[in-house]
Amino acid sequence: MRVLDCGCGPGTITVGIADMVAPGQVIGVDINAEQLDVARKNQGDARPNLTFQQADVMQLPFADNSFDVVFEHAMLNHFADPLAAINEQVRVLKPGGILASSNGCREAFIFPENKVLTEAFDLYIQPVRDSGGDNDRGGKLGELFNKAGLKNIRHTLFADNWQIDEISAYMIRALKTNAYNQRLLKDEKITQDKLQAYAQAWDDFGKVNGACFCFLWGRAVGFKA
Ligand SMILES: C[S@@+](CC[C@H](N)C(=O)[O-])C[C@H]1O[C@@H](n2cnc3c(N)ncnc32)[C@H](O)[C@@H]1O
């Protein structure tokens, strides 16, 4: 099996796929070289059936009909023209090959919520809005797969229920490391105090007994005719 992971980021998912299909070949591509460095350090280099390569999913450097599975997780949300990316992914799929996509929806259930936490969550989903993307794309994958001519499509939504301490730690890490937030700081569009207040709100949330954080998520698979 030959698998392509588009927009692989730090490669955490790609590594898992490589282990599942070994000795099948897996290639992870991302437009961002820094993400690929992280992916290579993230044990990517230790697996003989896995390689990482810098590429734009809008123009994949691969021949037509050359992969059995093309996968993408949490990337399409960022695109103004997701169908162009999907069509390019379908191009490199073999006939009968599988396209698989998984993307979030904006809706999150957060309890107990307060004004600062609402603002903090809004900042988390802001980069997608700014890039002309769509935070609800997870719910629209079925329509996009149909437009791309895929067959036997299965599109489901599910609620991704997080452990409170995990989501709290994840959000705090994202606040501190997201390139988007670093840019806001540099451009003086947000203050360090504000980011600190958001981090504190996630930290407090993580300590509430009975707190709940749930994210709506969509995933689709379809076959190339
Ligand atoms: C939210 S991250 C998801 C990373 C990974 N799939 C995961 O779920 O852990 C989105 C990734 O898509 C990449 N990306 C955005 N536009 C891209 C493009 N045109 N071509 C390739 N990768 C792209 C970004 O660099 C980023 O690493």
The ligand as a Gaussian input file, in Angstrom:
#p B3LYP/6-31G(d) Opt

LIG

0 1
 C       -3.745000      22.125000      11.760000
 S       -2.296000      21.508000      11.021000
 C       -2.641000      19.756000      10.981000
 C       -1.402000      18.924000      11.032000
 C       -1.634000      17.401000      11.064000
 N       -2.381000      16.942000       9.924000
 C       -2.307000      17.001000      12.345000
 O       -3.543000      16.870000      12.350000
 O       -1.616000      16.843000      13.368000
 C       -2.479000      21.953000       9.292000
 C       -1.212000      21.690000       8.498000
 O       -1.488000      21.942000       7.110000
 C       -0.316000      22.523000       6.537000
 N       -0.676000      23.209000       5.280000
 C       -1.406000      24.336000       5.148000
 N       -1.521000      24.661000       3.857000
 C       -0.855000      23.712000       3.146000
 C       -0.609000      23.504000       1.757000
 N       -1.080000      24.351000       0.828000
 N        0.119000      22.438000       1.401000
 C        0.613000      21.579000       2.340000
 N        0.412000      21.728000       3.673000
 C       -0.311000      22.789000       4.065000
 C        0.183000      23.451000       7.636000
 O        1.539000      23.799000       7.462000
 C       -0.063000      22.604000       8.889000
 O        1.062000      21.834000       9.222000

